[in-house]
Amino acid sequence: MQHDDTASAYSRSHQTKLKIASTLNTLCSVMDFNDIKVEEVAKLAEVSRSGFYYHFSDLNEVVTWLCGQFYNSGIDEIGRTFT
């Protein structure tokens, strides 16, 4: 049996967070951030509102989490460059 390494590399919780963040990013390309509602993000990300709130307290926390992911990825890449 063959496994998808990309999907198995992240926990289900992390995958849900990525889906939410990706959906918010998509909406930000067509709407002003201040006009986006949690309900819209949850529906398009195919998670319940309670599922959204299980992972994030609000949309600002999604942005903060995503920035942290980019920061950590950058630090990891820099570390690989110098080792």
GULUMPA-817636 format. One record per atom (N, C-alpha, C, O): residue in three letters; x, y, z; atom name. Coordinates in steps of 0.05 Angstrom, whole numbers. Atoms other than C-alpha are relative to their C-alpha. Layout:
! GULUMPA-817636
titi fikol: ala | xx: X | yy: Y | zz: Z | donu: CA
...
//
This chain:
! GULUMPA-817636
titi fikol: met | xx: 17 | yy: -23 | zz: 0 | donu: N
titi fikol: met | xx: 0 | yy: 0 | zz: 0 | donu: CA
titi fikol: met | xx: 18 | yy: 25 | zz: 0 | donu: C
titi fikol: met | xx: 36 | yy: 27 | zz: 16 | donu: O
titi fikol: gln | xx: -16 | yy: -24 | zz: 2 | donu: N
titi fikol: gln | xx: 28 | yy: 68 | zz: -20 | donu: CA
titi fikol: gln | xx: -13 | yy: 23 | zz: 15 | donu: C
titi fikol: gln | xx: -38 | yy: 26 | zz: 14 | donu: O
titi fikol: his | xx: 10 | yy: -23 | zz: -15 | donu: N
titi fikol: his | xx: 21 | yy: 129 | zz: 24 | donu: CA
titi fikol: his | xx: 8 | yy: 26 | zz: -13 | donu: C
titi fikol: his | xx: 28 | yy: 27 | zz: -26 | donu: O
titi fikol: asp | xx: -5 | yy: -26 | zz: 9 | donu: N
titi fikol: asp | xx: 17 | yy: 201 | zz: 4 | donu: CA
titi fikol: asp | xx: 17 | yy: 14 | zz: 21 | donu: C
titi fikol: asp | xx: 7 | yy: 22 | zz: 42 | donu: O
titi fikol: asp | xx: -19 | yy: -11 | zz: -20 | donu: N
titi fikol: asp | xx: 79 | yy: 230 | zz: 39 | donu: CA
titi fikol: asp | xx: -8 | yy: 28 | zz: 8 | donu: C
titi fikol: asp | xx: -5 | yy: 35 | zz: 32 | donu: O
titi fikol: thr | xx: 8 | yy: -27 | zz: -7 | donu: N
titi fikol: thr | xx: 52 | yy: 301 | zz: 36 | donu: CA
titi fikol: thr | xx: -22 | yy: 0 | zz: 21 | donu: C
titi fikol: thr | xx: -20 | yy: 15 | zz: 41 | donu: O
titi fikol: ala | xx: 23 | yy: 1 | zz: -18 | donu: N
titi fikol: ala | xx: -14 | yy: 285 | zz: 70 | donu: CA
titi fikol: ala | xx: 8 | yy: -12 | zz: 27 | donu: C
titi fikol: ala | xx: -1 | yy: -2 | zz: 48 | donu: O
titi fikol: ser | xx: -7 | yy: 14 | zz: -25 | donu: N
titi fikol: ser | xx: 17 | yy: 239 | zz: 122 | donu: CA
titi fikol: ser | xx: 21 | yy: 16 | zz: 16 | donu: C
titi fikol: ser | xx: 25 | yy: 10 | zz: 39 | donu: O
titi fikol: ala | xx: -20 | yy: -16 | zz: -14 | donu: N
titi fikol: ala | xx: 71 | yy: 290 | zz: 139 | donu: CA
titi fikol: ala | xx: -12 | yy: 19 | zz: 21 | donu: C
titi fikol: ala | xx: 2 | yy: 27 | zz: 39 | donu: O
titi fikol: tyr | xx: 13 | yy: -18 | zz: -18 | donu: N
titi fikol: tyr | xx: 21 | yy: 333 | zz: 176 | donu: CA
titi fikol: tyr | xx: -23 | yy: -14 | zz: 14 | donu: C
titi fikol: tyr | xx: -37 | yy: -31 | zz: 3 | donu: O
titi fikol: ser | xx: 23 | yy: 11 | zz: -15 | donu: N
titi fikol: ser | xx: -29 | yy: 316 | zz: 230 | donu: CA
titi fikol: ser | xx: -26 | yy: 11 | zz: -12 | donu: C
titi fikol: ser | xx: -26 | yy: 30 | zz: -28 | donu: O
titi fikol: arg | xx: 26 | yy: -9 | zz: 10 | donu: N
titi fikol: arg | xx: -103 | yy: 322 | zz: 214 | donu: CA
titi fikol: arg | xx: -6 | yy: 28 | zz: 9 | donu: C
titi fikol: arg | xx: -18 | yy: 44 | zz: -6 | donu: O
titi fikol: ser | xx: 4 | yy: -27 | zz: -10 | donu: N
titi fikol: ser | xx: -106 | yy: 384 | zz: 258 | donu: CA
titi fikol: ser | xx: 15 | yy: 20 | zz: -16 | donu: C
titi fikol: ser | xx: 5 | yy: 41 | zz: -23 | donu: O
titi fikol: his | xx: -17 | yy: -18 | zz: 17 | donu: N
titi fikol: his | xx: -49 | yy: 416 | zz: 219 | donu: CA
titi fikol: his | xx: -12 | yy: 3 | zz: -28 | donu: C
titi fikol: his | xx: -12 | yy: 25 | zz: -39 | donu: O
titi fikol: gln | xx: 13 | yy: -1 | zz: 26 | donu: N
titi fikol: gln | xx: -83 | yy: 399 | zz: 154 | donu: CA
titi fikol: gln | xx: -24 | yy: 18 | zz: 0 | donu: C
titi fikol: gln | xx: -29 | yy: 33 | zz: -19 | donu: O
titi fikol: thr | xx: 24 | yy: -17 | zz: -2 | donu: N
titi fikol: thr | xx: -147 | yy: 432 | zz: 177 | donu: CA
titi fikol: thr | xx: 8 | yy: 29 | zz: 2 | donu: C
titi fikol: thr | xx: -4 | yy: 46 | zz: -10 | donu: O
titi fikol: lys | xx: -10 | yy: -27 | zz: -2 | donu: N
titi fikol: lys | xx: -109 | yy: 494 | zz: 197 | donu: CA
titi fikol: lys | xx: 10 | yy: 11 | zz: -27 | donu: C
titi fikol: lys | xx: 4 | yy: 34 | zz: -34 | donu: O
titi fikol: leu | xx: -9 | yy: -8 | zz: 27 | donu: N
titi fikol: leu | xx: -76 | yy: 496 | zz: 129 | donu: CA
titi fikol: leu | xx: -23 | yy: 6 | zz: -19 | donu: C
titi fikol: leu | xx: -22 | yy: 25 | zz: -34 | donu: O
titi fikol: lys | xx: 23 | yy: -4 | zz: 17 | donu: N
titi fikol: lys | xx: -143 | yy: 489 | zz: 95 | donu: CA
titi fikol: lys | xx: -14 | yy: 26 | zz: 6 | donu: C
titi fikol: lys | xx: -22 | yy: 41 | zz: -12 | donu: O
titi fikol: ile | xx: 12 | yy: -25 | zz: -8 | donu: N
titi fikol: ile | xx: -172 | yy: 546 | zz: 135 | donu: CA
titi fikol: ile | xx: 17 | yy: 24 | zz: -9 | donu: C
titi fikol: ile | xx: 6 | yy: 43 | zz: -19 | donu: O
titi fikol: ala | xx: -17 | yy: -23 | zz: 7 | donu: N
titi fikol: ala | xx: -112 | yy: 591 | zz: 123 | donu: CA
titi fikol: ala | xx: 0 | yy: 4 | zz: -30 | donu: C
titi fikol: ala | xx: 0 | yy: 26 | zz: -40 | donu: O
titi fikol: ser | xx: 1 | yy: -2 | zz: 29 | donu: N
titi fikol: ser | xx: -112 | yy: 575 | zz: 49 | donu: CA
titi fikol: ser | xx: -26 | yy: 13 | zz: -10 | donu: C
titi fikol: ser | xx: -26 | yy: 29 | zz: -29 | donu: O
titi fikol: thr | xx: 25 | yy: -11 | zz: 7 | donu: N
titi fikol: thr | xx: -185 | yy: 591 | zz: 44 | donu: CA
titi fikol: thr | xx: -1 | yy: 30 | zz: 6 | donu: C
titi fikol: thr | xx: -11 | yy: 46 | zz: -10 | donu: O
titi fikol: leu | xx: -1 | yy: -28 | zz: -7 | donu: N
titi fikol: leu | xx: -175 | yy: 657 | zz: 80 | donu: CA
titi fikol: leu | xx: 17 | yy: 16 | zz: -20 | donu: C
titi fikol: leu | xx: 10 | yy: 38 | zz: -28 | donu: O
titi fikol: asn | xx: -18 | yy: -13 | zz: 20 | donu: N
titi fikol: asn | xx: -118 | yy: 674 | zz: 33 | donu: CA
titi fikol: asn | xx: -14 | yy: 4 | zz: -26 | donu: C
titi fikol: asn | xx: -12 | yy: 26 | zz: -38 | donu: O
titi fikol: thr | xx: 15 | yy: -2 | zz: 25 | donu: N
titi fikol: thr | xx: -162 | yy: 660 | zz: -27 | donu: CA
titi fikol: thr | xx: -21 | yy: 23 | zz: 2 | donu: C
titi fikol: thr | xx: -24 | yy: 39 | zz: -17 | donu: O
titi fikol: leu | xx: 21 | yy: -21 | zz: -4 | donu: N
titi fikol: leu | xx: -218 | yy: 704 | zz: 1 | donu: CA
titi fikol: leu | xx: 13 | yy: 28 | zz: 0 | donu: C
titi fikol: leu | xx: 1 | yy: 47 | zz: -10 | donu: O
titi fikol: cys | xx: -14 | yy: -26 | zz: -2 | donu: N
titi fikol: cys | xx: -168 | yy: 760 | zz: 15 | donu: CA
titi fikol: cys | xx: 8 | yy: 11 | zz: -28 | donu: C
titi fikol: cys | xx: 12 | yy: 35 | zz: -31 | donu: O
titi fikol: ser | xx: -7 | yy: -9 | zz: 27 | donu: N
titi fikol: ser | xx: -151 | yy: 762 | zz: -59 | donu: CA
titi fikol: ser | xx: -24 | yy: 12 | zz: -15 | donu: C
titi fikol: ser | xx: -20 | yy: 26 | zz: -35 | donu: O
titi fikol: val | xx: 24 | yy: -11 | zz: 13 | donu: N
titi fikol: val | xx: -223 | yy: 781 | zz: -77 | donu: CA
titi fikol: val | xx: -17 | yy: 17 | zz: 18 | donu: C
titi fikol: val | xx: -36 | yy: 30 | zz: 9 | donu: O
titi fikol: met | xx: 16 | yy: -16 | zz: -19 | donu: N
titi fikol: met | xx: -249 | yy: 815 | zz: -14 | donu: CA
titi fikol: met | xx: 19 | yy: 14 | zz: 19 | donu: C
titi fikol: met | xx: 42 | yy: 6 | zz: 23 | donu: O
titi fikol: asp | xx: -15 | yy: -13 | zz: -21 | donu: N
titi fikol: asp | xx: -225 | yy: 863 | zz: 39 | donu: CA
titi fikol: asp | xx: -1 | yy: -17 | zz: 25 | donu: C
titi fikol: asp | xx: -22 | yy: -28 | zz: 32 | donu: O
titi fikol: phe | xx: -2 | yy: 17 | zz: -24 | donu: N
titi fikol: phe | xx: -201 | yy: 826 | zz: 101 | donu: CA
titi fikol: phe | xx: -23 | yy: 6 | zz: 20 | donu: C
titi fikol: phe | xx: -34 | yy: -12 | zz: 32 | donu: O
titi fikol: asn | xx: 20 | yy: -8 | zz: -20 | donu: N
titi fikol: asn | xx: -249 | yy: 866 | zz: 145 | donu: CA
titi fikol: asn | xx: -28 | yy: -8 | zz: -7 | donu: C
titi fikol: asn | xx: -46 | yy: -7 | zz: 10 | donu: O
titi fikol: asp | xx: 27 | yy: 8 | zz: 9 | donu: N
titi fikol: asp | xx: -309 | yy: 843 | zz: 104 | donu: CA
titi fikol: asp | xx: -4 | yy: -31 | zz: 1 | donu: C
titi fikol: asp | xx: -26 | yy: -40 | zz: -4 | donu: O
titi fikol: ile | xx: 1 | yy: 30 | zz: -1 | donu: N
titi fikol: ile | xx: -293 | yy: 768 | zz: 111 | donu: CA
titi fikol: ile | xx: -10 | yy: -9 | zz: 27 | donu: C
titi fikol: ile | xx: -2 | yy: 1 | zz: 48 | donu: O
titi fikol: lys | xx: 11 | yy: 11 | zz: -24 | donu: N
titi fikol: lys | xx: -333 | yy: 729 | zz: 162 | donu: CA
titi fikol: lys | xx: 9 | yy: -28 | zz: 4 | donu: C
titi fikol: lys | xx: 15 | yy: -43 | zz: -15 | donu: O
titi fikol: val | xx: -8 | yy: 27 | zz: -7 | donu: N
titi fikol: val | xx: -314 | yy: 666 | zz: 199 | donu: CA
titi fikol: val | xx: -17 | yy: -20 | zz: -14 | donu: C
titi fikol: val | xx: -8 | yy: -41 | zz: -24 | donu: O
titi fikol: glu | xx: 19 | yy: 18 | zz: 12 | donu: N
titi fikol: glu | xx: -376 | yy: 633 | zz: 172 | donu: CA
titi fikol: glu | xx: 7 | yy: -6 | zz: -29 | donu: C
titi fikol: glu | xx: 5 | yy: -29 | zz: -39 | donu: O
titi fikol: glu | xx: -7 | yy: 3 | zz: 28 | donu: N
titi fikol: glu | xx: -353 | yy: 645 | zz: 100 | donu: CA
titi fikol: glu | xx: 25 | yy: -18 | zz: -3 | donu: C
titi fikol: glu | xx: 26 | yy: -36 | zz: -20 | donu: O
titi fikol: val | xx: -25 | yy: 16 | zz: 1 | donu: N
titi fikol: val | xx: -283 | yy: 616 | zz: 113 | donu: CA
titi fikol: val | xx: -6 | yy: -29 | zz: 7 | donu: C
titi fikol: val | xx: 3 | yy: -47 | zz: -7 | donu: O
titi fikol: ala | xx: 6 | yy: 28 | zz: -8 | donu: N
titi fikol: ala | xx: -311 | yy: 555 | zz: 149 | donu: CA
titi fikol: ala | xx: -15 | yy: -14 | zz: -22 | donu: C
titi fikol: ala | xx: -8 | yy: -37 | zz: -28 | donu: O
titi fikol: lys | xx: 15 | yy: 13 | zz: 21 | donu: N
titi fikol: lys | xx: -361 | yy: 540 | zz: 94 | donu: CA
titi fikol: lys | xx: 17 | yy: -7 | zz: -24 | donu: C
titi fikol: lys | xx: 16 | yy: -30 | zz: -34 | donu: O
titi fikol: leu | xx: -17 | yy: 6 | zz: 23 | donu: N
titi fikol: leu | xx: -311 | yy: 546 | zz: 38 | donu: CA
titi fikol: leu | xx: 23 | yy: -19 | zz: 6 | donu: C
titi fikol: leu | xx: 32 | yy: -34 | zz: -12 | donu: O
titi fikol: ala | xx: -21 | yy: 19 | zz: -8 | donu: N
titi fikol: ala | xx: -258 | yy: 507 | zz: 77 | donu: CA
titi fikol: ala | xx: -12 | yy: -27 | zz: 6 | donu: C
titi fikol: ala | xx: 3 | yy: -46 | zz: 11 | donu: O
titi fikol: glu | xx: 14 | yy: 25 | zz: -6 | donu: N
titi fikol: glu | xx: -310 | yy: 453 | zz: 89 | donu: CA
titi fikol: glu | xx: 5 | yy: -10 | zz: 28 | donu: C
titi fikol: glu | xx: 10 | yy: -33 | zz: 33 | donu: O
titi fikol: val | xx: -1 | yy: 7 | zz: -29 | donu: N
titi fikol: val | xx: -304 | yy: 456 | zz: 165 | donu: CA
titi fikol: val | xx: -23 | yy: 13 | zz: 13 | donu: C
titi fikol: val | xx: -34 | yy: 34 | zz: 3 | donu: O
titi fikol: ser | xx: 22 | yy: -12 | zz: -15 | donu: N
titi fikol: ser | xx: -358 | yy: 471 | zz: 215 | donu: CA
titi fikol: ser | xx: 10 | yy: 26 | zz: 14 | donu: C
titi fikol: ser | xx: 34 | yy: 30 | zz: 17 | donu: O
titi fikol: arg | xx: -8 | yy: -24 | zz: -15 | donu: N
titi fikol: arg | xx: -358 | yy: 538 | zz: 252 | donu: CA
titi fikol: arg | xx: 13 | yy: -8 | zz: 26 | donu: C
titi fikol: arg | xx: 33 | yy: 4 | zz: 34 | donu: O
titi fikol: ser | xx: -13 | yy: 9 | zz: -25 | donu: N
titi fikol: ser | xx: -343 | yy: 501 | zz: 316 | donu: CA
titi fikol: ser | xx: 28 | yy: -12 | zz: -6 | donu: C
titi fikol: ser | xx: 46 | yy: -9 | zz: 11 | donu: O
titi fikol: gly | xx: -26 | yy: 10 | zz: 8 | donu: N
titi fikol: gly | xx: -286 | yy: 467 | zz: 279 | donu: CA
titi fikol: gly | xx: 20 | yy: 22 | zz: -4 | donu: C
titi fikol: gly | xx: 43 | yy: 21 | zz: 4 | donu: O
titi fikol: phe | xx: -17 | yy: -24 | zz: 3 | donu: N
titi fikol: phe | xx: -258 | yy: 535 | zz: 260 | donu: CA
titi fikol: phe | xx: 8 | yy: 9 | zz: 27 | donu: C
titi fikol: phe | xx: 32 | yy: 14 | zz: 32 | donu: O
titi fikol: tyr | xx: -6 | yy: -11 | zz: -27 | donu: N
titi fikol: tyr | xx: -263 | yy: 559 | zz: 332 | donu: CA
titi fikol: tyr | xx: 15 | yy: -19 | zz: 17 | donu: C
titi fikol: tyr | xx: 28 | yy: -11 | zz: 37 | donu: O
titi fikol: tyr | xx: -17 | yy: 19 | zz: -14 | donu: N
titi fikol: tyr | xx: -231 | yy: 495 | zz: 357 | donu: CA
titi fikol: tyr | xx: 30 | yy: 7 | zz: -5 | donu: C
titi fikol: tyr | xx: 46 | yy: 4 | zz: 13 | donu: O
titi fikol: his | xx: -27 | yy: -5 | zz: 8 | donu: N
titi fikol: his | xx: -168 | yy: 515 | zz: 319 | donu: CA
titi fikol: his | xx: 9 | yy: 30 | zz: 4 | donu: C
titi fikol: his | xx: 32 | yy: 35 | zz: 10 | donu: O
titi fikol: phe | xx: -7 | yy: -29 | zz: -1 | donu: N
titi fikol: phe | xx: -171 | yy: 592 | zz: 319 | donu: CA
titi fikol: phe | xx: -22 | yy: 15 | zz: 15 | donu: C
titi fikol: phe | xx: -46 | yy: 8 | zz: 13 | donu: O
titi fikol: ser | xx: 20 | yy: -17 | zz: -14 | donu: N
titi fikol: ser | xx: -205 | yy: 645 | zz: 361 | donu: CA
titi fikol: ser | xx: -14 | yy: 20 | zz: -18 | donu: C
titi fikol: ser | xx: -37 | yy: 28 | zz: -13 | donu: O
titi fikol: asp | xx: 11 | yy: -19 | zz: 20 | donu: N
titi fikol: asp | xx: -216 | yy: 692 | zz: 302 | donu: CA
titi fikol: asp | xx: 18 | yy: 0 | zz: -25 | donu: C
titi fikol: asp | xx: 37 | yy: -15 | zz: -26 | donu: O
titi fikol: leu | xx: -15 | yy: -1 | zz: 25 | donu: N
titi fikol: leu | xx: -191 | yy: 709 | zz: 233 | donu: CA
titi fikol: leu | xx: 28 | yy: 12 | zz: 3 | donu: C
titi fikol: leu | xx: 47 | yy: 4 | zz: -11 | donu: O
titi fikol: asn | xx: -27 | yy: -11 | zz: -6 | donu: N
titi fikol: asn | xx: -133 | yy: 750 | zz: 261 | donu: CA
titi fikol: asn | xx: 19 | yy: -22 | zz: 9 | donu: C
titi fikol: asn | xx: 43 | yy: -21 | zz: 3 | donu: O
titi fikol: glu | xx: -17 | yy: 21 | zz: -10 | donu: N
titi fikol: glu | xx: -107 | yy: 688 | zz: 295 | donu: CA
titi fikol: glu | xx: 9 | yy: -18 | zz: -23 | donu: C
titi fikol: glu | xx: 31 | yy: -30 | zz: -22 | donu: O
titi fikol: val | xx: -8 | yy: 16 | zz: 24 | donu: N
titi fikol: val | xx: -107 | yy: 651 | zz: 228 | donu: CA
titi fikol: val | xx: 24 | yy: 14 | zz: -14 | donu: C
titi fikol: val | xx: 43 | yy: 0 | zz: -21 | donu: O
titi fikol: val | xx: -22 | yy: -15 | zz: 12 | donu: N
titi fikol: val | xx: -63 | yy: 706 | zz: 199 | donu: CA
titi fikol: val | xx: 26 | yy: -3 | zz: 16 | donu: C
titi fikol: val | xx: 47 | yy: -7 | zz: 5 | donu: O
titi fikol: thr | xx: -24 | yy: 3 | zz: -17 | donu: N
titi fikol: thr | xx: -16 | yy: 703 | zz: 259 | donu: CA
titi fikol: thr | xx: 12 | yy: -28 | zz: -2 | donu: C
titi fikol: thr | xx: 36 | yy: -30 | zz: -4 | donu: O
titi fikol: trp | xx: -10 | yy: 28 | zz: 3 | donu: N
titi fikol: trp | xx: -11 | yy: 627 | zz: 254 | donu: CA
titi fikol: trp | xx: 14 | yy: -4 | zz: -27 | donu: C
titi fikol: trp | xx: 35 | yy: -16 | zz: -28 | donu: O
titi fikol: leu | xx: -12 | yy: 3 | zz: 26 | donu: N
titi fikol: leu | xx: 3 | yy: 631 | zz: 180 | donu: CA
titi fikol: leu | xx: 27 | yy: 14 | zz: -2 | donu: C
titi fikol: leu | xx: 46 | yy: 3 | zz: -14 | donu: O
titi fikol: cys | xx: -26 | yy: -14 | zz: 0 | donu: N
titi fikol: cys | xx: 58 | yy: 683 | zz: 190 | donu: CA
titi fikol: cys | xx: 21 | yy: -17 | zz: 15 | donu: C
titi fikol: cys | xx: 44 | yy: -18 | zz: 7 | donu: O
titi fikol: gly | xx: -18 | yy: 18 | zz: -14 | donu: N
titi fikol: gly | xx: 89 | yy: 636 | zz: 241 | donu: CA
titi fikol: gly | xx: 9 | yy: -23 | zz: -17 | donu: C
titi fikol: gly | xx: 32 | yy: -31 | zz: -15 | donu: O
titi fikol: gln | xx: -8 | yy: 23 | zz: 17 | donu: N
titi fikol: gln | xx: 88 | yy: 579 | zz: 191 | donu: CA
titi fikol: gln | xx: 20 | yy: 9 | zz: -21 | donu: C
titi fikol: gln | xx: 40 | yy: -5 | zz: -26 | donu: O
titi fikol: phe | xx: -20 | yy: -10 | zz: 20 | donu: N
titi fikol: phe | xx: 124 | yy: 622 | zz: 139 | donu: CA
titi fikol: phe | xx: 26 | yy: 6 | zz: 14 | donu: C
titi fikol: phe | xx: 47 | yy: 0 | zz: 3 | donu: O
titi fikol: tyr | xx: -25 | yy: -6 | zz: -14 | donu: N
titi fikol: tyr | xx: 174 | yy: 645 | zz: 191 | donu: CA
titi fikol: tyr | xx: 15 | yy: -25 | zz: 6 | donu: C
titi fikol: tyr | xx: 39 | yy: -27 | zz: 2 | donu: O
titi fikol: asn | xx: -14 | yy: 26 | zz: -6 | donu: N
titi fikol: asn | xx: 189 | yy: 574 | zz: 214 | donu: CA
titi fikol: asn | xx: 11 | yy: -13 | zz: -24 | donu: C
titi fikol: asn | xx: 33 | yy: -24 | zz: -23 | donu: O
titi fikol: ser | xx: -9 | yy: 12 | zz: 25 | donu: N
titi fikol: ser | xx: 195 | yy: 550 | zz: 142 | donu: CA
titi fikol: ser | xx: 26 | yy: 15 | zz: -9 | donu: C
titi fikol: ser | xx: 45 | yy: 2 | zz: -18 | donu: O
titi fikol: gly | xx: -23 | yy: -16 | zz: 8 | donu: N
titi fikol: gly | xx: 244 | yy: 607 | zz: 128 | donu: CA
titi fikol: gly | xx: 24 | yy: -7 | zz: 18 | donu: C
titi fikol: gly | xx: 47 | yy: -10 | zz: 7 | donu: O
titi fikol: ile | xx: -22 | yy: 6 | zz: -18 | donu: N
titi fikol: ile | xx: 286 | yy: 592 | zz: 190 | donu: CA
titi fikol: ile | xx: 11 | yy: -28 | zz: -6 | donu: C
titi fikol: ile | xx: 35 | yy: -32 | zz: -6 | donu: O
titi fikol: asp | xx: -9 | yy: 27 | zz: 7 | donu: N
titi fikol: asp | xx: 288 | yy: 518 | zz: 172 | donu: CA
titi fikol: asp | xx: 17 | yy: 0 | zz: -25 | donu: C
titi fikol: asp | xx: 37 | yy: -13 | zz: -27 | donu: O
titi fikol: glu | xx: -15 | yy: -2 | zz: 26 | donu: N
titi fikol: glu | xx: 311 | yy: 535 | zz: 101 | donu: CA
titi fikol: glu | xx: 27 | yy: 13 | zz: 4 | donu: C
titi fikol: glu | xx: 47 | yy: 3 | zz: -7 | donu: O
titi fikol: ile | xx: -26 | yy: -13 | zz: -6 | donu: N
titi fikol: ile | xx: 365 | yy: 582 | zz: 127 | donu: CA
titi fikol: ile | xx: 18 | yy: -20 | zz: 14 | donu: C
titi fikol: ile | xx: 42 | yy: -21 | zz: 8 | donu: O
titi fikol: gly | xx: -16 | yy: 20 | zz: -14 | donu: N
titi fikol: gly | xx: 389 | yy: 527 | zz: 174 | donu: CA
titi fikol: gly | xx: 11 | yy: -21 | zz: -18 | donu: C
titi fikol: gly | xx: 34 | yy: -29 | zz: -15 | donu: O
titi fikol: arg | xx: -10 | yy: 20 | zz: 20 | donu: N
titi fikol: arg | xx: 394 | yy: 477 | zz: 117 | donu: CA
titi fikol: arg | xx: 21 | yy: 12 | zz: -18 | donu: C
titi fikol: arg | xx: 40 | yy: -2 | zz: -26 | donu: O
titi fikol: thr | xx: -20 | yy: -12 | zz: 17 | donu: N
titi fikol: thr | xx: 433 | yy: 527 | zz: 76 | donu: CA
titi fikol: thr | xx: 27 | yy: 2 | zz: 13 | donu: C
titi fikol: thr | xx: 48 | yy: -2 | zz: 0 | donu: O
titi fikol: phe | xx: -25 | yy: -3 | zz: -14 | donu: N
titi fikol: phe | xx: 486 | yy: 536 | zz: 129 | donu: CA
titi fikol: phe | xx: 11 | yy: -25 | zz: 13 | donu: C
titi fikol: phe | xx: 33 | yy: -25 | zz: 25 | donu: O
titi fikol: thr | xx: -10 | yy: 25 | zz: -12 | donu: N
titi fikol: thr | xx: 494 | yy: 464 | zz: 150 | donu: CA
titi fikol: thr | xx: 11 | yy: -18 | zz: -22 | donu: C
titi fikol: thr | xx: 21 | yy: -40 | zz: -16 | donu: O
//
